Amino acid sequence: MTKHNHTPGPWHIEGVVQNTGSISICAGRFGIADVTNAVSAGNLVLGNSPRAQMANAQLIAAAPRLLDDLVDAAAQLRKYETLHRAKGTANSLAKAEVNAELASRFEQTIAAATT
């Protein structure tokens, strides 16, 4: 797997306080904390309802694993693209193009997340 500059996972959700909507997402010393419906320095709005806040916190907490999986998937698609191109048939070339297109989309998403 490729090393990225973000705080390594796993990230986890902790400190959920239902009456204030405060959610912390932690990994080592990293944290997204004191989540409220107000925007100010150090605060992050994750949603207008506790349900939306929790859903968004879960997505953020899964981000390192999602990124690693996307990197692996893009690499595998490039391998399949190469194998299909080597066969040289019309059917295999069509499969290579599908793999190349999907790998390219994944690589663009990876770049957006890591640069």
C-alpha positions in Angstrom: 0.0 0.0 0.0 1.0 3.6 -0.7 1.9 5.8 2.2 -0.1 9.0 2.4 0.5 12.2 4.3 -2.8 11.9 6.3 -2.9 10.7 9.9 -2.9 6.9 9.5 -6.0 4.9 10.5 -7.8 3.3 11.8 -9.9 6.3 12.8 -12.7 5.8 15.2 -15.7 7.7 16.5 -15.8 8.5 20.2 -17.2 11.0 22.6 -20.7 11.3 21.1 -22.8 13.5 23.3 -26.4 13.5 22.0 -27.6 16.6 23.7 -24.9 18.8 22.1 -24.2 16.8 18.9 -20.5 16.8 19.8 -18.6 14.0 18.0 -14.9 13.3 18.1 -13.2 11.3 15.3 -9.8 10.2 16.6 -6.6 8.5 15.4 -3.6 8.9 17.6 -3.3 12.7 18.2 -5.6 13.7 15.4 -9.1 14.6 16.2 -12.2 16.3 14.6 -13.9 17.4 17.7 -16.6 19.6 19.2 -18.9 19.2 16.3 -21.8 21.6 16.6 -24.3 23.3 14.3 -22.4 26.6 14.6 -19.4 27.4 12.5 -16.4 28.9 14.4 -12.7 28.3 14.7 -12.0 24.7 15.5 -15.6 23.6 14.9 -16.8 21.6 11.9 -20.3 21.3 10.8 -21.1 17.7 9.9 -24.8 17.9 9.5 -27.9 19.7 10.7 -29.3 16.7 12.6 -27.7 14.2 15.0 -28.4 11.5 12.5 -26.7 13.3 9.6 -23.8 14.2 12.0 -23.3 10.5 12.9 -23.5 9.4 9.2 -21.0 11.9 8.2 -18.7 11.1 11.1 -18.8 7.4 10.1 -17.8 8.3 6.6 -14.9 10.4 7.8 -13.8 7.7 10.2 -13.7 5.2 7.3 -11.7 7.5 5.0 -8.2 6.0 5.5 -9.5 2.5 4.8 -11.5 3.7 1.8 -8.4 5.4 0.4 -6.2 2.4 0.8 -8.9 0.1 -0.8 -9.2 2.5 -3.7 -5.5 2.5 -4.3 -5.5 -1.3 -4.3 -8.5 -1.4 -6.6 -6.9 1.0 -9.1 -3.7 -1.0 -9.2 -5.6 -4.2 -9.8 -7.6 -2.6 -12.6 -4.4 -1.5 -14.3 -3.1 -5.1 -14.1 -6.3 -6.4 -15.7 -6.0 -3.7 -18.3 -2.5 -4.8 -19.2 -3.6 -8.5 -19.4 -6.6 -7.8 -21.6 -4.5 -5.6 -24.0 -1.9 -8.4 -24.3 -4.6 -10.7 -25.6 -5.4 -8.4 -28.5 -8.9 -9.5 -29.3 -11.7 -7.1 -29.8 -13.5 -8.4 -26.7 -10.3 -8.2 -24.6 -9.5 -4.7 -25.8 -13.0 -3.6 -24.9 -12.5 -5.0 -21.4 -9.1 -3.2 -21.2 -10.8 0.1 -22.0 -13.4 -0.5 -19.2 -10.6 -1.3 -16.8 -8.6 1.7 -17.9 -11.6 4.1 -17.6 -12.4 2.9 -14.1 -8.8 2.9 -13.0 -8.4 6.5 -14.3 -11.5 7.6 -12.3 -10.1 6.0 -9.1 -6.7 7.6 -9.7 -8.3 11.0 -10.1 -10.2 10.5 -6.8 -6.9 9.4 -5.1 -5.1 12.4 -6.4 -7.8 14.7 -5.2 -7.6 13.2 -1.7 -3.8 13.2 -1.5 -2.6 16.4 -3.1 
